[in-house]
Amino acid sequence: MKCPTCGNPVPREAMVCPYCESPLSREAAPPPPPVRTFTVKWDDLPGEQAADRMETMLANARASGAKAAILIHGYGSTGRGGGAVRDAVRNRLKTLQAQRRIRSFIGGEDFGPSSDEAIRLAGNHQTLLAPHVFGAGNMGITIVEL
């Protein structure tokens, strides 16, 4: 069986796609958590394809009732933050925000106690206060409010 959203093969008994986390059956799908976590970089996709995949994931998350998402996109193979996938994802998020398809987003490196936006987001979504997210300074993730 293939996932109707991302096209990856999934086991017949699966209720949620293990790749894009889309529900495979409305009746059998468990309620989504208010904050979803997605891995955007998969099989070395080029930046724009990763951004397309991310956009689909966010649309599915919003449709299923999630209120926020943590996107794991990495920070570049050099280890110095020059990641093409990160840049493509964040550029696409700017467009989605301008189109009002997402509320806001903030890079993981800025998601901490010195940012008013981070404090507001973490206050609205308590899961984001986890120590590996809030204040971790991780430029390989981006937090999105749907």
Secondary structure, DSSP 8 states (H G I E B T S, - for coil): -B-TTT--B--TT-SB-TTT--BS-TTT-----SEEEEE---TT--HHHHHHHHHHHHHHHHHTT--EEEEE----TTSSS--HHHHHHHHHHHHHHHTTSSSEEEEGGG-STT-HHHHHHHHH-GGGGSTTTTT---TTEEEEE-
